[in-house]
């Protein structure tokens, strides 16, 4: 069996991702989580949310009002 040069994600992340990049990633993860929580609290599927967003975008961007 050939030996592979694999690196665990955690090691790669800790060794190669700058603090600024980590902050951006953490912000994006938090935003995605809040978006999911909001969708679920309204009992919308992803497909239903997409329809709401597409409809409101075409109507002038009244999403969330």
Buried (B, 14 or more C-beta within 10 A) or exposed (E): EEEEEEEEEEEEEEEEEEEEEEEEEEEEEEEEEEEEEEBEEEEBEEEEBEEBEEEBEEEEEEEEE
